[in-house]
Amino acid sequence: MISRRALLSGAVAAAAAGTLAACGKKESPSSSSSGGTKQITLGFSQVGSESGWRSANTSSVKDAAAAAGINLKFSDAQQKQENQIQAIRDYIAQKVDVISFSPVVSSGWDTVLKEAQAAKIPVILTDRQVDSSQDLWVSLVGSDFEIEGERAAHLLEKVLQGATGAVNIAVLEGTTGSAPATQRAAGFKKVMDASHPDWKIVASQTGDFTRDGGKQVMAAFLTSHPEINVLFAHNDDMALGAIQSIQAAGKKPGTDIKIVSIDGVHDGFVAMAAGQINAIAECNPLLGPQLMDAVKKVLAGQTLEKWIKTQEADFVAADAAAALPNRKY
Ligand code: GZL
């Protein structure tokens, strides 16, 4: 996993050098030999359709490509890395102008990224990082997951304000080996270690970012750890699944078990307005416009920041009802 510091310094280095090493030099569509303006073709490999966040992200990419006049080739990997690798190889064979993907896990991409580099097709990451060398991809358009983990911990501080007694935390982790799962856990732990020696993580397991995963794992947690009084879910969909299990166990979500989550999808806000989720750290899925802007710039030979970050906010239950009508996803 590339550290955030290395990623940020890479951005500075790339900007200073003014080079797009990974881009290579391929005749860009805008300067086709015929002198006309050839339509840009973007090959995009999506993780899957595991959550409300992912659905919103897919819509944003498709809508933004249409609005930008970019020909989008889109594939859904059903959360399997081998499907993403095959999709990237297909795009290389089809000689697309740019490849973009949201890597389901962080490792195992070197070979296929080197194939894209050899074919002089620039690669732009969206959403999630890879631990491959930075010279194999041009830029990452996405959130800072470690900060999201820290934000979630600070939201839990707010939720627990004035509370006394033990803090026994269950964690529903995202997909094992994915950047959001690894980095959100690290950020949350950083705040715990620094300020909350009294907080105890009594159970932690992946629910794979899905509602069913959150429901199944939380049901097991409640059997083995009846002392749980806090849930930190790496995404809203797992929190929403966990709520079903909490209720089935005769407990009140948001009261008997405080819940802090990440994403901010519509159903997460509905649950927060109902007091079932106590706080959410937003993770913005609407990356499409920034991605299309980056695609056009890289083909125009412009230097991109190594990490194009998204803007996002934090919400507590008291904010939810007023915020709901303005939510874009
Ligand atoms: C985060 C994204 C995560 C979301 C989940 O940027 O990769 O994957 O938090 C989604 O909802 O499944």
Boltz pocket constraint, residues with backbone or C-beta under 6 A from the ligand:
constraints:
  - pocket:
      binder: B
      contacts: [[A, 50], [A, 51], [A, 52], [A, 53], [A, 54], [A, 127], [A, 128], [A, 143], [A, 180], [A, 208], [A, 209], [A, 234], [A, 235], [A, 236], [A, 237], [A, 262], [A, 263], [A, 283], [A, 284]]
      max_distance: 6.0
